[in-house]
Amino acid sequence: MFTQLNPTIPVHVLGKGDGYAFGMIDYGQEHNLIWVTALDDTGEIWCAPNPKVRLDRNWTMGRKENPEVAAEKAAMKIEAGMSDAGAPVPCACESVPATI
């Protein structure tokens, strides 16, 4: 059964990133729910199994960011060479004094 979500739900798909779930597929009791999600960064649409989907933080509801999601985002920043402030991380060679 397919259910359209209205309004959409902000989620994080582990291994893919943040997005909005706009549909859910339920194949029955022997299967995970499938979240149909549009990803923010790429615009891709993925059907993610329930164990890979986490709700986004919600200040009004008092829900903080999931630690697993926070760790994944930090790792993605490191891979992209970005600091917490969003600026590029300086190369380690820049901290070595030049000798001529």
C-alpha positions, 0 to 999 in steps of 0.5 A: 500500500502506498501512502502519500504524506501531506505534509512531507516529513523532514528526514535523514537517510543514512548514507544519502543525506537530508531530505523530505519523505513524501510517501511511504510504501508498506508491503506487509508484515514481513517487510520494512516500511519504505520511505519515498524521499527527495534528497535536499543536496542532489534532488534524487528520489530514493526509496529507503528502508525503515532502518535507514531513515531517521527523523530530523531534529525538531526544536518545537517537539524537543527532539535533538539531532540523532547522534548517529546522524550527527556523526555521519554529517561530521564524517561527511564534512571531513571527507569534503574538507570542510570545518564546522564553520563551513570554511575549507580545512587548511592543509597540514603543510600550511602549518609547517614553517617554510625553510629556504 
